Amino acid sequence: MLKLRFKNNKHNAVWLVEPKVSIGRGSANDLVVDDAAVAETHAEIVVDHEKLALVNLSDGLPLFVNKTAVPTRAPLKTNDVVTLGKIQLQVVDPKNEPKAVPTVVRDEKASGWALKANHSALANRVFTLKRETVIGRSNECDITLAASHLSRRHARLMIRSGQLFVKDLDSSNGTFLNGERVTEARVKRGDELRFDTLSFGVVGPADDLDKTTVRDAGALPPKPKAAPARAAARRQAAVRPPPAAGGRPEAAPGSANAAAKAGLGWLWLLLAGGAGALIWYVAQSLF
C-alpha cells in the first residue's frame, strides 16, 4: 500500500486507501494542508488498488505533478511530487524507503512522560510530552499527525502533580485507553492510548504504589522462632558443668545422692543378716 506524505516530513503522512483521499485546507479532508493559497478541498486522489489518479477540485487554483500543471486530472505513480500552494507532497512506497531510526522529540522542560508510536507509518517514533500537549491533524497542534479520520484537535494530554491525564476534544472517532473509549481519564505507564486508529504505548515514571510493591517484595522474611523443646535443650546445655580434670565429666548432684542411698541400703542388709545369725547360735547353745 502506498502513502502520501509531506516531502519535508516523513512522519506526517496518510495511507492511500480506496476509494479516494481528499486534500485541502478544510478539517473534513483526509490530509489537511494549512496554506492560504490552498482551497477548502483542493484535490483528491482516486485509488484503485495501487493505480492512482490526481483530480483537481480547486476551481481554477494551481495544482502540479512534478512541476507539470494539472488542470483537471492526471495519473500518479510512486515518487511523484504533488504541489499545491507552497506545499509539496510525495507518493511513496514504504517498502522501498530506508528504515528510519527511532527519534525522540525533546522539549526543554522534559516531563518524564512520552508516547511511543505502535503504528508502522510513524516508524516507532517517540513523542515527549509537555505539561500540556494537543494531538491532532492541524499544524497548530503540538503533535501533528496527518492520519485519515483524525480530528484537527483530537485530544489533550495534561500532566498534573506528576500524573498524566488525557481528555478527548470532542473528536469524531474517539480517544481510547486500553481499548475503552474515554472522555477524560488518568493514564499510567504501560497503558495503550489510541486516537482513531493510531496506537501509542505510554512511557513514564512508575506510581508510588508500584515502588512500594517492589520494595516490599525484596524484603527478607522474619526468622522463625526456635521450638520450645529446642530452646529448653539449649538452656540446659548452657548450665551443664565442664568436664573434670581426669577427662570424665562430673556426675550431676542428683546422681551422687542416688549412689549414696544405694550403699546405705546394702550396709543395713548385711548388719541385719549378721544379727540374725548370732541370735540363732545363742539359742542353740541354751537348748
C-alpha positions in Angstrom: 0.0 0.0 0.0 1.3 3.5 -0.9 1.4 6.6 1.2 1.1 10.4 0.5 3.4 12.4 2.8 4.8 15.9 3.1 8.1 15.9 1.3 9.9 17.6 4.1 8.3 15.5 6.9 8.5 11.7 6.5 6.3 11.1 9.6 3.4 13.3 8.5 1.6 11.0 6.0 -1.7 9.3 5.1 -2.3 5.9 3.6 -3.7 6.0 0.0 -6.7 3.8 0.6 -9.7 3.1 -1.6 -11.8 4.7 -2.9 -10.1 8.1 -2.6 -8.2 10.5 -0.3 -9.0 14.2 -0.2 -6.5 17.1 0.2 -7.3 20.6 1.3 -7.5 23.3 3.9 -10.8 22.1 5.4 -10.9 19.9 8.5 -13.0 17.3 6.7 -10.2 16.4 4.4 -8.1 13.2 4.9 -4.9 15.3 4.6 -5.2 18.8 6.0 -2.9 21.5 4.5 -2.7 24.8 6.3 -1.9 27.2 3.5 -3.9 30.3 2.4 -3.3 29.5 -1.3 -4.9 26.1 -0.9 -8.7 25.6 -1.4 -11.1 24.2 1.1 -10.9 20.9 -0.9 -8.2 21.4 -3.4 -7.8 17.9 -4.9 -8.4 14.2 -4.4 -6.5 11.1 -5.3 -8.7 8.3 -6.7 -7.3 4.9 -5.6 -7.9 1.7 -7.5 -5.6 -0.9 -5.8 -2.2 0.8 -6.5 -3.4 2.6 -9.6 -3.7 6.4 -8.7 -5.2 9.4 -10.4 -5.0 13.0 -9.2 -8.1 15.2 -9.7 -8.1 19.0 -9.4 -11.1 20.2 -7.4 -9.8 23.7 -6.7 -11.9 25.6 -9.2 -9.0 27.1 -11.1 -6.2 27.2 -8.4 -2.8 25.8 -9.4 -2.0 22.1 -9.0 1.1 20.4 -10.2 2.6 16.9 -10.6 6.4 17.0 -11.0 6.1 20.8 -11.9 3.5 20.0 -14.6 0.2 21.7 -14.3 -2.9 19.5 -13.7 -6.0 21.4 -14.9 -8.4 18.5 -14.4 -6.9 15.0 -14.0 -3.5 13.3 -14.2 -2.1 9.8 -13.4 0.1 9.4 -10.3 2.8 6.9 -9.5 5.4 6.2 -6.8 7.9 9.1 -6.1 5.7 11.7 -7.9 5.6 15.1 -6.2 2.3 17.0 -6.0 2.5 20.8 -5.4 -0.4 22.9 -4.2 0.2 26.4 -2.9 3.6 26.3 -1.1 3.1 22.7 0.0 4.9 19.7 -1.6 3.5 16.2 -1.2 5.1 12.9 -2.4 3.8 9.5 -3.2 6.0 6.8 -1.6 6.1 3.1 -1.2 7.0 2.3 2.5 8.6 -1.0 1.4 11.2 1.0 -0.7 12.0 3.6 1.9 15.0 3.1 4.3 14.1 2.1 7.8 14.1 5.2 10.0 16.0 5.2 13.2 13.6 5.9 16.1 13.8 9.5 17.1 12.8 11.4 20.2 11.1 14.8 20.0 12.6 16.6 23.0 11.3 19.6 24.9 13.4 21.9 27.0 11.3 21.1 30.1 11.2 17.3 29.9 8.3 15.9 31.8 9.3 12.2 32.0 6.3 11.2 30.0 6.2 10.2 26.4 4.2 8.4 23.7 5.9 5.6 21.6 4.1 5.0 18.3 3.0 1.5 17.6 1.9 2.2 14.0 4.4 1.3 11.3 3.7 4.6 9.5 5.3 6.5 12.3 8.4 4.3 12.4 8.2 3.7 16.2 8.7 7.5 16.8 8.7 8.7 20.4 7.0 11.9 21.3 8.0 13.6 24.5 5.0 15.3 26.3 5.0 18.8 27.7 2.9 20.0 30.6 0.0 20.2 28.1 0.2 18.6 24.7 -2.5 18.7 22.0 -2.7 16.0 19.3 -4.5 16.3 16.0 -4.2 16.8 12.3 -3.8 20.6 12.4 -0.4 22.1 12.1 -1.3 24.2 15.2 -1.2 21.1 17.4 1.9 20.2 19.5 1.9 16.8 17.8 0.6 16.9 14.2 -0.4 13.6 12.7 -1.9 13.6 9.1 -3.9 10.5 9.7 -7.2 9.7 8.0 -10.2 10.4 10.2 -8.1 12.0 13.0 -9.7 15.3 14.1 -8.0 18.6 13.7 -7.7 18.9 17.5 -8.3 15.3 18.7 -7.1 15.1 22.3 -5.2 16.9 25.0 -2.6 15.3 27.3 -2.0 17.0 30.7 0.5 16.4 33.5 -0.8 17.3 36.9 1.4 16.7 40.0 3.5 14.2 38.1 0.4 12.2 36.9 -0.7 12.0 33.2 -4.3 12.6 32.1 -6.0 12.5 28.7 -9.0 14.5 27.5 -10.9 13.9 24.3 -11.6 17.2 22.5 -15.0 16.1 21.1 -13.2 14.1 18.3 -15.3 12.3 15.7 -13.8 8.9 16.1 -12.8 8.9 19.7 -9.9 8.5 22.2 -9.3 5.1 23.6 -7.5 4.0 26.8 -6.6 0.2 26.8 -9.3 -0.4 24.2 -12.1 1.5 26.0 -13.4 4.9 24.7 -12.9 7.7 27.3 -13.8 11.3 27.6 -11.3 12.1 30.3 -9.1 9.6 32.3 -5.9 9.2 34.1 -3.1 7.4 32.1 -0.4 5.2 33.7 2.9 3.9 32.4 2.4 0.8 30.2 -1.1 1.8 29.1 -2.2 1.9 25.5 -3.6 5.2 24.1 -5.3 5.2 20.7 -6.5 8.2 18.7 -8.8 6.9 15.9 -6.5 4.1 14.5 -3.2 5.4 15.7 -1.9 3.5 18.7 0.7 4.6 21.2 2.4 3.0 24.2 2.7 5.2 27.3 6.2 5.8 28.7 6.6 7.4 32.1 7.5 7.2 35.8 6.1 4.4 38.0 3.5 5.1 40.6 4.4 5.2 44.3 2.3 2.1 44.8 4.4 0.2 42.2 7.6 1.3 44.0 6.2 0.2 47.4 5.2 -3.2 46.0 8.7 -3.7 44.6 10.3 -2.7 47.8 8.1 -5.0 49.9 8.8 -7.9 47.6 12.5 -7.5 48.1 12.3 -7.6 52.0 13.6 -10.6 53.8 11.1 -12.8 55.7 11.4 -12.8 59.5 13.5 -15.6 61.1 11.3 -18.4 62.6 11.4 -18.7 66.4 13.0 -21.8 67.8 10.7 -24.5 69.0 10.2 -24.6 72.9 11.9 -28.1 73.3 15.0 -27.0 71.3 15.2 -23.7 73.4 15.0 -25.7 76.6 17.7 -28.1 75.5 20.0 -25.1 74.6 19.4 -23.6 78.1 20.2 -26.9 79.9 23.4 -27.3 77.8 24.4 -23.8 78.8 24.3 -24.6 82.6 26.0 -28.0 82.4 29.3 -28.1 84.4 32.6 -28.6 82.5 34.4 -32.0 82.5 36.7 -32.9 85.5 40.5 -32.9 85.3 40.6 -36.7 84.6 38.7 -36.2 81.4 35.4 -37.7 82.8 32.6 -35.4 83.3 31.5 -34.9 86.9 28.3 -36.6 87.9 25.4 -34.4 88.5 24.4 -33.8 92.2 21.2 -35.8 91.7 23.1 -38.9 90.6 25.6 -38.8 93.6 22.8 -38.8 96.1 21.2 -41.8 94.5 24.5 -43.8 94.7 25.0 -42.9 98.5 21.5 -44.1 99.3 22.1 -47.4 97.5 25.3 -48.0 99.5 23.5 -47.5 102.9 20.8 -49.9 101.9 23.3 -52.7 101.3 25.0 -52.0 104.7 21.8 -52.3 106.6 21.1 -55.6 104.9 24.5 -57.0 106.0 24.0 -55.9 109.6 20.6 -57.3 109.8 21.8 -60.7 108.4 24.7 -60.9 111.0 22.4 -60.1 114.0 20.0 -62.9 112.9 22.8 -65.5 112.7 24.1 -64.5 116.2 20.6 -64.9 117.8 20.2 -68.4 116.2 23.6 -69.5 117.6 22.9 -68.4 121.2 19.5 -70.2 121.1 21.1 -73.5 120.1 23.6 -73.3 123.0 20.9 -72.8 125.6 18.6 -75.5 124.5 
